């Protein structure tokens, strides 16, 4: 029997309950992975609430790292004992599971299982945002909302390493320190300050080339006022709630802006692209462009409490569950 975290229906953190199930041998094209760490991400909250499509009863989680226990028929790229990490198939809140081999990557020895369980979703999200959605380079001015969060810190550090001037919005002075330590040149307390006005002040009226927004309703449409003409508004999350429908004409009024709502899962659906993105992420880490600090660690059966803390926005940085 294998320990899992189960939500029998959509709802608050309290719907997450420990349970046990029998784990069958891996099928054709599958790999059985014993988890050493499981990543916790806001998308897990969206699934649990029913805001994103999900089938109940639900085992949340899109990200994990561990060791290969067994492989199914036709699997040739992995063997028992391999260190692996993955992002994609839902169901990671468990001690062990069967995963499609196509979702796995080999975790270099230099990276801990905890890093592997937090670098995939957040790290690959930062990669596609900075390198595929809007290709950040020398001289760009970048605004990162929630700069003290796990993805926010990666965006700050990587964008700065690429030569950008980075502004981060945060919710408290303590989080401002975190964002600055990650690489932000300037920080804004978005709850207390008029952040578009502060962006205009910080940039001396030049505004930003791109805004990366994982917050959603609380920062829109004000984010558009932070952009220079032809700037990019990139929405990749909705921690404060979804952005309501808006007239596309607003983009013209604000300076012929571009808007995008990309998804990591579209990018990694192509195995070749997935491998290229992962290789780029590893190279960025080896060059010191991004750092995967030791995450906050919690027992698997505390998933409900971890979700409650995450939703209250009392957390910063990465978190993992340990079976």
C-alpha positions in Angstrom: 0.0 0.0 0.0 1.2 3.5 -0.9 0.4 6.7 1.1 -1.4 9.4 -0.9 -3.2 12.7 -0.3 -6.7 12.6 -1.6 -9.4 15.3 -2.3 -12.8 13.5 -2.7 -14.3 16.7 -4.0 -13.4 20.4 -4.7 -13.1 22.8 -1.7 -10.8 24.4 0.8 -7.5 22.9 2.1 -9.6 20.8 4.5 -10.6 18.5 1.7 -7.1 17.1 1.5 -6.9 13.9 3.5 -4.2 11.2 3.9 -5.2 7.8 2.4 -3.6 4.6 1.1 -4.0 2.8 -2.2 -2.4 -0.3 -3.9 0.2 0.6 -6.5 0.2 -1.7 -9.5 3.4 -2.4 -11.5 4.2 0.1 -14.2 2.5 -0.4 -17.6 4.0 -0.2 -21.0 5.8 3.1 -21.4 5.6 3.8 -17.7 8.2 4.2 -14.9 7.6 3.6 -11.2 9.1 6.4 -9.1 9.6 6.4 -5.4 9.3 10.0 -4.4 11.9 11.6 -2.2 10.3 15.1 -2.5 7.1 16.5 -4.1 6.7 20.1 -5.2 3.9 22.3 -3.9 2.6 24.9 -6.4 -0.3 27.3 -6.7 -1.7 25.3 -9.6 -2.3 22.6 -7.0 -4.6 25.0 -5.2 -6.4 25.8 -8.5 -7.0 22.1 -9.2 -8.2 21.5 -5.6 -10.7 24.4 -5.7 -12.0 23.2 -9.1 -10.9 26.4 -10.8 -8.8 24.4 -13.2 -10.1 21.2 -14.8 -9.7 18.2 -12.5 -11.4 14.9 -12.0 -12.4 14.0 -8.4 -11.5 12.1 -6.3 -8.2 13.9 -7.0 -4.6 13.3 -6.0 -3.0 16.8 -6.5 0.5 17.7 -7.6 2.3 18.1 -10.9 5.9 17.9 -9.8 8.2 15.4 -8.0 11.6 13.9 -7.8 12.9 10.5 -6.6 14.3 7.2 -7.7 13.2 4.8 -10.3 12.0 1.5 -8.8 10.9 -0.3 -11.9 10.2 0.2 -15.6 7.4 -1.0 -17.8 7.6 -2.6 -21.3 9.3 -0.6 -24.0 11.0 1.8 -21.7 14.7 2.0 -22.6 15.9 5.4 -21.4 15.5 4.7 -17.7 16.4 1.9 -15.3 16.0 1.1 -11.6 18.1 3.4 -9.4 18.1 6.4 -11.8 17.6 9.7 -10.1 14.7 11.5 -11.9 12.4 14.5 -11.8 9.3 15.4 -13.6 6.5 18.0 -14.2 3.2 17.4 -15.9 1.0 14.5 -15.0 -1.2 15.2 -12.1 -1.1 12.9 -9.0 2.3 13.7 -7.3 1.0 14.0 -3.7 2.0 10.4 -2.9 4.9 8.3 -1.7 5.3 6.5 -5.1 3.6 6.4 -8.4 3.7 5.3 -12.1 4.6 8.0 -14.5 4.9 8.1 -18.3 8.6 7.9 -19.2 8.1 10.8 -21.6 7.4 13.1 -18.5 10.7 12.2 -16.8 14.2 13.8 -17.0 17.3 12.5 -15.4 18.3 14.6 -12.4 22.0 15.5 -12.4 23.9 14.3 -9.3 24.7 18.0 -8.4 21.1 18.6 -7.7 19.3 17.4 -4.6 15.9 15.6 -4.8 14.4 18.7 -3.0 15.8 20.9 -5.8 14.5 18.5 -8.4 11.0 18.7 -6.9 11.0 22.5 -7.0 13.0 23.3 -10.1 10.8 21.7 -12.7 7.5 23.6 -12.6 8.9 26.9 -11.3 12.2 26.7 -13.1 10.8 25.7 -16.5 8.1 28.3 -16.1 10.8 31.0 -15.6 12.6 29.5 -18.7 9.6 29.7 -21.1 8.6 33.2 -19.8 12.1 34.7 -20.1 13.4 32.8 -23.1 10.4 31.7 -25.2 7.5 34.1 -24.5 9.4 37.4 -24.4 13.1 36.9 -24.9 14.7 39.1 -22.2 18.1 40.6 -22.9 20.5 43.4 -22.2 18.7 46.7 -21.5 15.2 45.4 -21.0 13.1 46.7 -18.2 11.2 44.0 -16.5 8.4 44.1 -13.9 7.9 40.9 -11.9 4.8 40.6 -9.7 5.1 38.6 -6.5 8.9 38.8 -6.7 9.4 37.0 -3.4 7.5 33.9 -4.5 9.2 30.8 -5.8 8.8 31.6 -9.5 9.2 35.3 -8.8 12.7 34.9 -7.3 13.8 32.8 -10.3 12.5 35.5 -12.7 14.3 38.2 -10.8 17.6 36.5 -10.7 17.6 35.1 -14.2 16.3 38.3 -15.8 19.1 40.3 -14.0 21.7 37.8 -15.2 20.4 38.3 -18.7 21.1 42.1 -18.4 17.6 43.4 -17.6 16.7 46.0 -15.1 14.3 44.2 -12.7 11.5 45.8 -10.7 9.5 43.5 -8.3 6.2 44.0 -6.6 5.9 42.4 -3.1 3.4 42.3 -0.3 5.6 43.3 2.7 9.0 44.8 3.6 10.3 41.4 4.5 9.4 40.1 1.1 11.0 43.1 -0.5 14.3 42.0 1.1 13.8 38.5 -0.4 13.2 39.9 -3.9 16.2 42.2 -3.7 18.4 39.3 -2.5 17.1 37.3 -5.5 18.1 40.0 -8.0 15.5 42.8 -8.1 17.1 46.2 -8.6 14.0 47.9 -7.1 10.9 46.8 -5.2 7.4 48.1 -4.7 4.9 47.4 -1.9 2.0 47.0 -4.2 -0.6 46.9 -1.4 0.6 50.2 0.0 1.8 52.1 -3.1 0.4 53.0 -6.5 2.6 50.6 -8.3 2.2 52.0 -11.9 3.2 55.4 -10.5 6.2 53.9 -8.8 7.2 52.1 -12.0 7.0 55.4 -13.9 9.1 57.0 -11.2 11.7 54.3 -11.0 12.1 54.1 -14.8 12.1 57.9 -15.2 9.0 57.6 -17.4 10.3 55.0 -19.8 8.2 52.2 -18.3 8.8 48.5 -18.8 9.2 46.2 -21.9 7.5 43.3 -20.2 5.3 42.6 -17.1 5.3 39.0 -15.7 2.1 38.6 -13.7 1.2 35.5 -11.7 -1.1 37.4 -9.4 -4.1 38.1 -11.6 -7.1 40.1 -10.6 -5.4 42.3 -8.0 -2.8 43.6 -10.4 -4.9 44.0 -13.6 -5.5 46.3 -15.5 -3.0 48.5 -13.6 -0.2 46.3 -15.0 -0.9 47.6 -18.4 0.0 51.2 -17.2 3.5 49.9 -16.4 4.3 49.1 -20.0 6.0 51.2 -22.7 4.4 51.2 -26.2 4.5 47.8 -27.8 5.2 46.2 -24.4 4.3 42.7 -23.4 1.8 41.8 -20.7 2.4 38.1 -19.8 -0.2 36.5 -17.4 0.9 33.1 -16.1 -1.2 32.7 -12.9 -4.0 34.1 -10.9 -3.1 33.8 -7.2 -5.6 36.6 -6.4 -8.3 35.4 -8.7 -8.8 35.3 -12.5 -8.4 38.4 -14.7 -12.0 39.3 -15.8 -12.8 39.5 -19.5 -11.7 42.8 -21.1 -12.0 44.7 -24.4 -9.0 44.0 -26.5 -9.2 47.7 -27.5 -7.7 48.4 -24.1 -4.4 47.1 -25.5 -4.5 49.7 -28.3 -5.4 52.5 -25.9 -2.5 51.7 -23.6 0.1 51.8 -26.3 -0.4 49.0 -28.8 0.4 46.4 -26.2 0.7 42.6 -26.6 -0.9 40.2 -24.1 -0.2 36.5 -23.7 -1.5 33.7 -21.4 0.9 30.9 -22.0 1.0 27.5 -20.2 4.0 25.4 -19.4 2.2 22.2 -20.4 1.8 23.4 -24.0 5.5 24.0 -24.2 6.6 20.7 -22.7 4.1 18.6 -24.8 6.9 18.4 -27.4 9.5 16.1 -25.8 12.3 17.7 -27.8 11.3 21.2 -26.6 11.0 19.8 -23.0 14.5 18.5 -23.1 15.9 21.7 -24.6 14.1 23.8 -21.9 15.5 21.5 -19.1 19.0 21.7 -20.5 18.8 25.5 -20.6 17.5 25.6 -17.0 20.4 23.3 -15.9 22.9 25.5 -17.7 21.4 28.6 -16.1 21.8 27.0 -12.7 25.4 26.0 -13.4 26.2 29.5 -14.5 24.6 30.9 -11.3 21.8 32.7 -13.1 19.3 30.9 -10.9 19.7 29.3 -7.5 17.6 26.6 -6.1 17.8 27.2 -2.3 16.8 24.5 0.1 13.0 24.6 0.1 10.8 24.6 3.2 10.1 20.9 3.9 6.9 19.4 5.3 5.6 15.8 5.9 3.3 14.6 3.1 0.4 14.3 5.6 0.6 18.1 6.3 -0.5 18.9 2.8 -3.8 20.6 4.0 -1.8 22.9 6.3 0.7 23.8 3.6 -2.2 24.7 1.2 -3.8 26.9 3.9 -0.5 28.8 4.3 0.0 29.1 0.6 -3.4 30.5 0.0 -3.0 33.0 2.8 0.1 34.3 1.0 2.1 33.9 4.2 4.8 31.9 2.4 7.8 32.8 0.3 10.1 30.6 -1.8 9.7 26.9 -2.6 8.0 24.2 -0.5 8.1 20.4 -0.8 6.2 17.6 0.8 8.2 14.6 1.9 6.6 11.1 2.0 
